[in-house]
Amino acid sequence: MKTKIYLAGKITGDPNYREKFKSAARVLTALGYVVLNPAILPDGLSEPGYMKISLTMLEESDMAVFLPDFQESKGALIE
């Protein structure tokens, strides 16, 4: 079974977050990991809704990879 990796990093306030997460996911996928990427969630959910889904994704992961800007994100710090 492949290792599942959750991506954590700043989303709120970063207009380029989707590309940043997509790039990281591309690299990890090429290395053979299954990537759980919260940046693919649709717009329009509440902040608690995003956190609930993200924490479930994290719970299903074997490990987390934190993007360089994760310390600027309240959500990533919780994760």
C-alpha distance (Angstrom), angle and dihedral (degrees) to the residues before:
residue distance angle dihedral
M1 . . .
K2 3.80 . .
T3 3.79 121.1 .
K4 3.79 113.3 -104.1
I5 3.81 116.6 -138.4
Y6 3.79 126.5 -166.3
L7 3.82 116.8 -150.2
A8 3.81 117.1 -139.2
G9 3.79 127.2 -175.2
K10 3.76 145.8 112.6
I11 3.80 114.9 -47.0
T12 3.81 106.3 152.6
G13 3.79 110.9 79.8
D14 3.81 94.9 10.2
P15 3.82 110.0 108.6
N16 3.82 90.6 -167.6
Y17 3.80 97.8 48.2
R18 3.80 95.2 115.2
E19 3.80 92.9 56.2
K20 3.81 92.3 43.4
F21 3.82 92.2 52.8
K22 3.82 92.1 41.0
S23 3.80 90.8 54.2
A24 3.80 92.6 50.0
A25 3.81 91.1 46.1
R26 3.81 90.8 50.7
V27 3.82 91.5 55.0
L28 3.80 94.1 46.3
T29 3.81 92.6 45.6
A30 3.82 89.8 51.7
L31 3.81 87.5 53.9
G32 3.80 89.3 57.0
Y33 3.81 102.3 -100.3
V34 3.79 128.3 132.7
V35 3.81 104.7 -124.2
L36 3.79 124.4 -149.8
N37 3.77 104.5 -159.2
P38 3.82 119.8 -171.4
A39 3.82 90.9 -168.7
I40 3.79 90.6 75.7
L41 3.81 92.6 66.0
P42 3.81 113.3 113.5
D43 3.79 124.0 -103.5
G44 3.79 118.3 -104.3
L45 3.80 105.1 57.7
S46 3.79 124.2 119.1
E47 3.79 120.1 -104.2
P48 3.84 90.8 -110.1
G49 3.80 88.6 49.0
Y50 3.80 91.9 54.0
M51 3.80 90.8 47.6
K52 3.79 92.5 50.1
I53 3.80 91.9 52.8
S54 3.81 93.2 41.6
L55 3.80 93.5 50.5
T56 3.80 89.8 50.1
M57 3.81 89.1 51.8
L58 3.80 89.4 49.2
E59 3.79 91.4 49.1
E60 3.81 89.8 55.1
S61 3.81 92.0 50.5
D62 3.77 128.4 92.9
M63 3.80 91.9 -144.8
A64 3.78 143.2 -7.5
V65 3.79 129.5 -122.6
F66 3.79 114.5 -154.4
L67 3.79 118.2 -150.1
P68 3.82 116.1 -134.3
D69 3.81 94.2 -99.0
F70 3.81 96.7 50.2
Q71 3.81 92.5 113.9
E72 3.82 89.0 65.3
S73 3.82 90.8 61.1
K74 3.80 124.5 81.3
G75 3.80 88.8 -161.0
A76 3.80 94.8 51.1
L77 3.80 90.4 48.5
I78 3.81 89.0 55.0
E79 3.80 90.5 48.5
